[in-house]
Amino acid sequence: VTATDEDEGLNGQVKYSLKKATDMALDIFHLDSESGEITLLRILDFEEGDSYELEVQAHDGGGLFDTTKVA
């Protein structure tokens, strides 16, 4: 996930967090708060679930944010 902010200094720094995710998804996916990169913590098992949905928020240093769904 990528978000940009054209402000300078701290107000332009973007951090990422999960707003909403199931417990199962939290055991499977990791979100890097600095880069926004989503990686697997373990191998996907389609017998456990055939789809997953995460809500990711991007926050800037000025307190503004936006949210997106990753499916």
KANORZI-V211108 format. One record per residue. N is the residue number from 1. RES is the residue in one small letter. OMEGA is omega in whole degrees, -180 to 180 (999 if undefined). Layout:
BEGIN
n | res | omega
N | RES | OMEGA
N | RES | OMEGA
END
This chain:
BEGIN
n | res | omega
1 | v | 180
2 | t | 173
3 | a | 179
4 | t | 176
5 | d | -175
6 | e | 175
7 | d | 178
8 | e | 176
9 | g | -177
10 | l | -179
11 | n | 180
12 | g | -180
13 | q | -178
14 | v | 175
15 | k | -176
16 | y | 176
17 | s | 175
18 | l | 178
19 | k | -176
20 | k | 176
21 | a | 177
22 | t | 177
23 | d | 179
24 | m | 180
25 | a | 179
26 | l | 177
27 | d | -174
28 | i | -172
29 | f | 174
30 | h | 176
31 | l | 176
32 | d | -175
33 | s | -180
34 | e | -173
35 | s | -175
36 | g | -179
37 | e | 177
38 | i | -180
39 | t | 177
40 | l | 174
41 | l | 178
42 | r | -179
43 | i | 176
44 | l | 177
45 | d | -175
46 | f | 172
47 | e | 177
48 | e | -178
49 | g | -179
50 | d | 175
51 | s | -179
52 | y | 179
53 | e | 178
54 | l | 170
55 | e | -177
56 | v | 175
57 | q | 172
58 | a | -178
59 | h | 172
60 | d | -178
61 | g | -180
62 | g | 177
63 | g | 178
64 | l | -180
65 | f | 172
66 | d | -175
67 | t | 175
68 | t | 174
69 | k | 174
70 | v | -179
71 | a | 999
END
